[in-house]
């Protein structure tokens, strides 16, 4: 378990990167496929999904630090 814990921040960085890609996509009424989700390419939808991806990625990156702080590592 401890040896695989370093994968969680890497997955988080990938999710952050995909969130930035979604946030930088122009809203043009079509759909984009990111992280296994079909997202409509309207501006509010892109902002909502991109922001959630970035926040989820930050949470994944911080998991090992939180577990270390709690003493579970």
C-alpha positions, 0 to 999 in steps of 0.5 A: 500500500505504501509503495503505491501511494506515490501514484496518487499524486501523479494521477492528481497531476494528470487530472489537473492537466486535463482540467486546464485543457478543459478550461482553455477550450473555447466554447463552440457548441460541440462536445469534447471527450476528457477523462472518460466524460463527454462534456458539452462545449458551452462556456458554463459547462467547460468552466464548471467541469474544468474547475472541478477537475482542477480541484479534484486533482489538487485533492489527489495531490494532497492525499499523501501529505494529509495521510502523513499528517494524520500519522497513517503512513 
